[in-house]
Structure formats: C-alpha cells, structure tokens
Amino acid sequence: MVNGVLWSSAQMETLRALWAEGVPSKGIAENINDRYGMKLTYVAVNAKAERMQLPKRPRIAARPPEARQGAGVIKARVQRRIQDYQLLPKIPRKSKQPEDFSRAVTLADRRHDQCKWIIGENAAGVALYCGHERGDNKNYCPIHAARERRR
Ligand SMILES: [Zn+2]
C-alpha cells in the first residue's frame, strides 16, 4: 500500500483501460474518484501505473488533442462554453425603427435648428436629413440624440 491508497482490482482495470486510451492521469484520477468515491491525485495514478508496469505513454504534446482529456473533461468544458454564451449580456441591435421622412430636408434646405441625422437620400441621390427640431441636443433631435449615444 502506497500513499495510503488500496486499489481494488476493478479500479486497477479502470486505470489500465483509461491509460491505454490515452486519458491523462488527471482525467483517470477524476474518473476513478467519481466512480469509487476516492480522492486520488494524478501523482497517485502515475505511481500506480508505474507499479503496474503499464507502458510509458508519449508526452502530452505528442498526442492528438482529443486524447489529452477524458471525455468528461471535454464535456465539462463544452458545457462551460455554452454557459459563457448564455451569460453574455444582450447587446441591443441598432434600432430597426424606420426613419421618419415627414420632415426630411436636404442640406441646402436644412435650418440650423433642425436635426442633422442623415436618414437616407432622395431619388436624385442627395442626402436627406431628419429635419426634426433639435431640442436640447446640439446636433440631433431627441430620437437621434439617443441613437448617437448608443453608437
Ligand atoms: Zn432626428
């Protein structure tokens, strides 16, 4: 008995199987711990594998990525990624509210107290400005001033 851990034959078979699959020692430890309610470390797993004379395994970098982690670890990581996305704050999309052309003016016609927000162009390709009163904002009507702040 080393490190106070007594391995049952079932646990040793699990170790042997996962070791052969290329699961890293940490993943093997987690697997056996989960299954048998133990508290093995990867160091204990490595020591046991050595005592069992399991074949040496290639270094982690030499193995394909999917072999580096036990399936459970990968699953947990994928789950965390999904949660990451779910936790992302909702970014408000730019307003799809149609522009109000009722006061639209060209630059030539725009008065100094009219909103400077370009809402489109006329058939001649000349830019059309919102034309609503600017209110407190220096450049835009309240609606476009709010959009300006969100940009
Ligand atoms: Zn406006």
Residues whose N, C-alpha, C, O or C-beta is under 5 A from the ligand:
A	BS01	ZN	C115 W117 C130 H132 C141 H144
